[in-house]
Amino acid sequence: MSHTELVQDLCTFLDESPSPWHGADSARRRLEAAGYIRLQETEHWHFAAGKYYVMRGGSAIVAFRIPASPVHGWKIALAHSDSPAWRVKGLDGQPAAGYTRLPVEGYGGMIRYSWLDRPLGLAGRAVVRRGDVIETRLVNLAEDLLIIPSLAIHMQRDVNTGHNFNPAVDLQPLYGPEGALPLRSLLAQRLDVAPDDLLAADLNLVPRQKAVRLGPEGEYLAAPRIDDLECAWATLLGFLSGPEDSPAAWCLLDHEEVGSGSRQGAQSDFVQAVLTRAILAQGGDAQHAAQAVAGSFALSADNAHARHPNFPEVSDKTANVVLNGGVVLKYAASQKYTTDGLTGAVFTELMRRADIPVQVYTNRADQPGGSTLGNLLTHTMCVPMVDIGAAQLAMHSAVETTGAKDAAYLAGACKAFYCSDLHCVREGVYSLTGETAAPDEVRVYRSPETPQAPAPVADEEATRTFDRPAPAPEQTSADPKLDEFDTPIFFQ
């Protein structure tokens, strides 16, 4: 795709993904169009090779392709489907001073005032009863349905000198006049079910603004949910561009904005369980699965803060990240970002070869910064990893801004990663040519055989110890066999 086509494709993905469930469904349709087959975790898996995906909770996906040959490592990318939003509490509304409000509570750390005085819709999923079956259905009320009105300046003269917003008072949306058609009835009409068969719903308020390009030549892109759907889109595009005979996985996880502590979040067993079962389905065992994880490399993709034109002083002076400056590589001494010297060098070298610019982001020393998917995934699955993303402004606002060029840079970076011949030779050693150890270099470690005890002898003889076989000398990076790699990166 051309640059213009890439940006338009991103805009389409953003617009068709108003909720985490819609984002996962958008990805599902793209995966199926590329030939990926859905697996159910409740079923027994057995296959030789192929392209598959698994969904959890309707809002998370792990997709993978596995060749018939043994898997020595996965190329993995992670992104998340959720964004900060207001989540609806109940479907019956709340009378208030002659109006009907829709009770909501905040999901994630948002910029609250950015939701004021803008048309809002609703999107998410509904739970309905169909005979003896309970099922979920996607819901997208893509219409100007609600608004959160500000209090006039005449009634709060100090509003422009700082205001502490109380979500229970200031930020409850206006739904309609008192006695308006209840939301439950409206949803039932749209879903073509009886109101009594609408059992529950998970719904977010949705800004009605579409993704748009800004600037004299369309240099910027403004849209809701850029964090983190831009990374979801770019990593998926890169994943689908990779060779089909190379083991790889793409992971769209949920609840990152509230700590990832759910069955479809980064702290769950979702990624580990799917990739382990993929190895077992081919006839491998736990040893093979663990070996594949140890040989893997992952991108934790979540957007980064650009230096703000009005507030440049809040950014780290050593990290001048700007819109349209290239893919961002994130470091944090706290390990909230997983990038270290080794993984950062590997990623930077891959980008150098692909001619993709890289910017480095670090937090100011007096600001702790946030965390994201990567370090939370390590609670259940430890993989060498980097944290990357596109630069953006107004993160966690109802509408965010990023660079149009950065969409192409990020998609190109993910494609370069998935199409690379990156291979873990051993701990701390990576080859970029894809060559693996020669057959005589492959070592299988076994415990030394226990020596047979000799026949009983005198007491002083019985106190002798038996020497274990001397261990084989460990190879170092100076081993001439490793010189066969044209372009290895050696870090011990």
ZALO-511413 format. One record per residue (C-alpha): x negated, y negated, z. Coordinates in steps of 0.1 Angstrom, whole numbers, plus 2048, in hexadecimal, padded with zeros to 3 digits. Each point is the difference from the previous one (the first is absolute). Layout:
BEGIN
> px py pz
> X Y Z
...
This chain:
BEGIN
> px py pz
> 800 800 800
> 7F5 7DC 7FA
> 7FC 7E8 81D
> 822 7F1 7F9
> 810 822 7FE
> 7F0 80A 821
> 80D 7E1 812
> 823 806 7F2
> 7FF 824 80B
> 7F7 7F5 823
> 81D 7E7 800
> 817 81C 7F5
> 7F4 816 81C
> 805 7E5 81A
> 822 7F7 7F4
> 80D 824 7FF
> 7F3 807 823
> 814 7EB 818
> 7FC 818 81D
> 7E7 81C 80A
> 819 81A 7F3
> 803 7EF 7DE
> 7DA 7FC 7FE
> 7FC 826 805
> 81B 807 7E7
> 7EF 7E9 7E6
> 7E0 813 805
> 813 821 7FF
> 80E 7F8 7DE
> 7DD 7F7 7F2
> 7F1 820 80E
> 81B 815 7F0
> 7FC 7EE 7DF
> 7DC 80A 802
> 809 825 805
> 7FD 803 826
> 817 81A 810
> 810 7FA 822
> 7F9 819 81C
> 814 804 820
> 7EE 804 821
> 81B 818 80A
> 7F6 818 7E4
> 7E4 819 7FC
> 7E5 7F3 7E8
> 7ED 816 7E8
> 7EF 7F4 7E0
> 7E0 802 7ED
> 7FD 7DC 7F4
> 816 7E3 7F7
> 80D 7DD 809
> 818 7FD 81D
> 80E 7E7 819
> 811 802 822
> 818 7E7 811
> 807 7F9 824
> 81B 7EB 80E
> 809 7F3 7DE
> 7E5 7E4 804
> 7DF 813 7FF
> 7EF 815 7E5
> 7E0 815 7FD
> 7F9 809 7DC
> 7E3 816 7F5
> 7F2 812 7E3
> 7EB 820 805
> 7EC 813 7E6
> 7FD 826 7FF
> 7DC 7FD 80B
> 7F7 7FD 825
> 805 7DD 80F
> 7E0 7F2 810
> 80E 7DE 807
> 81E 7E9 7F9
> 800 7DD 7F2
> 81C 7F0 816
> 810 7DE 800
> 818 7F3 81B
> 819 7E4 7FF
> 821 7F8 813
> 824 7FB 7F5
> 80C 7E9 81C
> 7FE 7DA 805
> 80B 7EA 81C
> 826 7F9 7FF
> 81F 7FD 813
> 812 821 807
> 826 802 804
> 80E 80C 821
> 822 810 7F9
> 819 7FB 7E4
> 81C 7EE 810
> 7F4 7DC 804
> 802 7E8 81D
> 819 7E4 805
> 7F0 7DE 807
> 810 7DE 802
> 819 807 7E4
> 7E6 813 7EA
> 7F4 824 7FD
> 7DB 806 806
> 7EE 820 7F8
> 7EB 80A 81E
> 7DB 807 7F6
> 7DF 806 811
> 7DD 7FA 7F4
> 7EC 81C 7F0
> 7DA 7F8 800
> 7EE 7DF 806
> 80F 7E8 7E8
> 7FF 7DA 7FA
> 822 7FA 80E
> 808 7DD 7F2
> 7F9 80C 7DD
> 822 813 800
> 814 7E0 807
> 818 7F1 7E6
> 7FB 818 7E4
> 819 818 7F0
> 7FD 823 80D
> 80C 822 7F5
> 800 822 811
> 7ED 820 7F6
> 7F7 821 80F
> 812 821 804
> 822 80C 80C
> 809 821 810
> 821 80E 7F3
> 815 81F 806
> 80A 814 7E2
> 815 81D 80B
> 7EA 816 817
> 7E0 7EF 7F4
> 7EF 7E1 80E
> 7E9 7EE 7E7
> 7EF 7DF 7FA
> 805 7E8 7E3
> 7ED 7E1 7F6
> 812 7DF 805
> 7F7 7DF 7EF
> 819 7E4 804
> 7ED 7EA 7E7
> 815 7E1 804
> 800 7DF 814
> 811 80E 81E
> 7F0 7F1 81F
> 7ED 7E2 80D
> 7EE 7F6 820
> 809 7DB 803
> 7E8 7E7 811
> 80D 7E9 81B
> 801 7DC 7F2
> 7E3 7E9 809
> 819 7E8 810
> 807 81B 81B
> 7DB 809 806
> 7EB 7E1 7FA
> 7E0 812 80A
> 804 81C 7E6
> 7E2 7F3 7EB
> 7E9 7FF 81E
> 803 825 808
> 81E 817 808
> 800 820 812
> 819 816 7ED
> 816 817 815
> 809 81D 7E9
> 821 806 813
> 80B 7DC 7FC
> 7EE 7EF 7E3
> 7FD 81C 7E7
> 821 813 7FE
> 80E 7FF 7DD
> 822 7F2 7F6
> 814 81B 7EF
> 822 7EF 7FB
> 81E 7F0 811
> 810 80F 81E
> 815 81E 7F4
> 7EB 805 7E1
> 800 822 7EF
> 7EA 815 817
> 7DE 80B 7F3
> 80A 825 805
> 81E 7FB 7E9
> 7EB 7EE 7E6
> 7E6 81B 800
> 81A 81C 7FE
> 80E 7EF 7E1
> 7DF 7FE 7EF
> 7F7 824 809
> 823 80C 7F6
> 806 812 821
> 81A 7FC 81B
> 7F5 7E8 81D
> 802 81D 818
> 7E8 814 7EB
> 7E6 7E4 803
> 7EE 80D 81F
> 7E2 7E9 803
> 7E8 7EA 7EC
> 7DC 7F4 801
> 802 7DD 7F0
> 7E8 7E3 7FD
> 807 7DC 7F7
> 7F0 7F9 7DE
> 7F5 7DF 7F1
> 812 7FC 7DF
> 7E2 7F0 7EF
> 7F1 814 7E3
> 7DB 802 7FA
> 7F4 7E1 7ED
> 7DF 7F3 7F2
> 7F4 7DE 80B
> 7E5 7E8 7F4
> 7FA 7ED 7DF
> 7F7 821 7EF
> 811 819 817
> 7E1 805 816
> 814 80A 81F
> 81C 817 809
> 81A 7F9 81B
> 818 81B 80C
> 80E 811 81F
> 7EE 820 80C
> 7DF 7FA 7EE
> 7F1 80F 820
> 7FE 81D 7FB
> 813 809 7E0
> 7E5 7F1 7EB
> 7E8 81A 80E
> 81A 81B 7FC
> 804 7F7 7DC
> 7DB 7FD 7F8
> 7F6 820 812
> 81C 814 7EF
> 7F5 7F2 7DE
> 7DC 80A 806
> 80B 823 80D
> 815 806 7E1
> 7E2 7F5 7EA
> 7E8 81A 80E
> 7F6 821 7EF
> 818 81C 807
> 7E5 819 808
> 7F3 7EB 81D
> 80E 806 822
> 810 7E0 80D
> 81C 7F3 816
> 815 7E1 802
> 811 7F7 821
> 81C 7E7 806
> 807 7FE 825
> 81A 7EE 815
> 802 7EC 820
> 7DD 7F1 7FD
> 80E 7DE 80B
> 80C 80F 821
> 7E2 816 808
> 804 81E 7E9
> 80C 816 81D
> 81B 813 7EE
> 803 821 7EE
> 7FA 7EE 7DF
> 7E5 7E8 80D
> 7DB 801 7FF
> 7FD 80E 823
> 815 81E 7F7
> 7F4 821 7F1
> 80F 7F9 7DE
> 7E1 7FC 7EB
> 7EC 81B 812
> 81D 819 7FF
> 807 7FC 7DB
> 7DB 802 7F5
> 7FA 81E 817
> 81E 812 7F2
> 7F5 7F8 7DD
> 7E0 813 806
> 812 81D 811
> 819 802 7E4
> 7E3 809 7E9
> 7F4 81C 816
> 7E7 7EC 813
> 7FC 800 826
> 7FB 7E7 81C
> 7DA 800 7F9
> 806 7F5 7DC
> 819 7E6 80B
> 7E8 7F1 819
> 7E4 801 7E7
> 816 7EC 7E7
> 808 7E6 81A
> 7DB 7FC 809
> 7F7 7FB 7DC
> 81B 7E6 7F9
> 7FF 7DA 7FC
> 81D 7E9 806
> 80C 7DC 7F8
> 815 7F0 81B
> 812 7E6 7EB
> 810 7E2 811
> 7FE 7DC 7F6
> 7E7 7E7 80F
> 801 7DC 80A
> 7F4 7E6 7E7
> 7F0 7E0 80C
> 81D 7E7 804
> 7FD 7DF 7EC
> 810 7ED 81D
> 7EF 813 81D
> 7DE 80B 7F4
> 7F2 7FD 823
> 814 81E 80C
> 7ED 818 7EA
> 7DD 80F 807
> 7E6 7E9 7F0
> 7EC 81F 7F5
> 81D 80E 7EC
> 80E 7E9 7E5
> 81D 814 7F3
> 814 7EF 7E5
> 81E 808 7E9
> 7F4 80F 7DF
> 7DE 806 80E
> 800 826 7FE
> 80A 81E 815
> 7F9 7FB 825
> 7EB 817 815
> 808 7FD 825
> 7E9 805 81E
> 806 7FE 825
> 7E8 808 81C
> 81E 80C 815
> 805 81B 7E6
> 824 7F4 7FA
> 7F3 801 7DC
> 7EF 821 7F7
> 7E5 7F2 7E8
> 7DD 806 80C
> 7DE 7FB 7EF
> 801 822 7EE
> 824 7FF 7F4
> 7FE 7DB 7F7
> 7E0 806 7EB
> 811 81D 7EE
> 81F 7EC 7F7
> 7EB 7E1 7F6
> 7EB 815 7E9
> 81F 80F 7F0
> 80D 7DD 7FA
> 7DF 7F4 7F2
> 801 81C 7E6
> 824 7F7 7F7
> 7F7 7DA 7FE
> 81A 7F7 81A
> 7F8 7E3 818
> 800 808 825
> 806 7E7 81D
> 7F7 808 824
> 819 7F7 81C
> 7F7 7FE 825
> 813 7F1 81D
> 7F4 7E1 812
> 7ED 80B 81F
> 81B 7F0 816
> 81D 810 7EE
> 808 826 805
> 812 804 7DE
> 818 81C 7F9
> 7FD 825 7F9
> 80E 815 7E4
> 804 823 7F4
> 7DD 80D 7FF
> 7F5 800 824
> 823 80D 80A
> 7FD 81D 7E7
> 7E0 80B 811
> 814 80A 81F
> 80A 81F 7EC
> 7E9 802 7E2
> 7DC 7F3 800
> 7F5 7F6 7DD
> 7E4 7E8 7F5
> 813 7E1 7F6
> 800 7DC 7F6
> 81B 7E5 806
> 808 7EC 7E1
> 81B 7EA 7F2
> 809 7E1 7EC
> 7FC 7DD 80E
> 820 7EE 809
> 80E 7E2 812
> 81E 7FE 818
> 7FD 824 80B
> 820 80C 811
> 814 7E2 7F3
> 822 807 7EF
> 7EE 7F7 7E0
> 7DA 805 7FC
> 7E7 7F4 7E6
> 7E4 813 7EE
> 7EA 7FC 7E1
> 80C 80D 7DF
> 7DD 80B 7F6
> 7FD 813 821
> 81C 817 7F6
> 7EA 80C 7E2
> 7E1 801 816
> 811 815 81A
> 80F 818 7E7
> 7DF 802 7EE
> 7EE 808 820
> 818 81C 809
> 7FD 80E 7DC
> 7DA 7FE 802
> 801 813 821
> 817 81C 7F4
> 7EE 804 7DF
> 7DD 800 80F
> 7EA 81E 805
> 7FB 7F8 825
> 7F6 81E 813
> 7F4 807 824
> 7E0 814 7FE
> 7FE 803 826
> 806 7EA 81E
> 7F2 7DD 7F7
> 7F7 809 7DC
> 816 7F7 7E2
> 7FA 806 7DB
> 812 7EA 7E6
> 7FA 819 7E4
> 817 81B 80D
> 7E4 81A 801
> 802 818 81C
> 7E6 816 810
> 7F2 81C 7EB
> 80B 823 80A
> 7E0 807 813
> 805 7E0 814
> 822 80A 80E
> 7FC 80C 823
> 818 815 814
> 7F9 7FD 825
> 804 81F 816
> 7F6 806 824
> 7E1 815 803
> 807 824 808
> 7FE 809 824
> 7E1 815 805
> 805 823 80E
> 7F5 804 824
> 7E3 818 805
> 802 81F 815
> 7FD 7F9 825
> 7DD 7F9 80C
> 7F0 7F5 820
> 80E 7E2 812
> 7E5 7E9 7F4
> 805 80B 7DD
> 825 7FA 802
> 7FB 7DA 806
> 7F3 7FB 7DC
> 814 7E9 7E9
> 807 806 7DB
> 7F5 7E5 7E8
> 81B 7F6 7E7
> 7F5 7FE 7DB
> 7F0 7DE 7F9
> 818 7E9 7EE
> 7F9 7F8 7DC
> 7F0 7DE 7FB
> 819 7E5 7FA
> 7FF 7EF 7DE
> 7F9 7DB 7FF
> 807 7E5 7E6
> 7DD 807 7F3
> 80A 823 7F5
> 7F7 802 7DB
> 821 812 7F9
> 812 7E0 808
> 7EC 7ED 7E6
> 815 812 7E6
> 81C 7E7 807
> 7FD 7E2 7E9
> 80F 7E7 817
> 804 80C 823
> 805 7E9 81E
> 7EC 80D 81D
> 808 7F5 824
> 7F7 816 81D
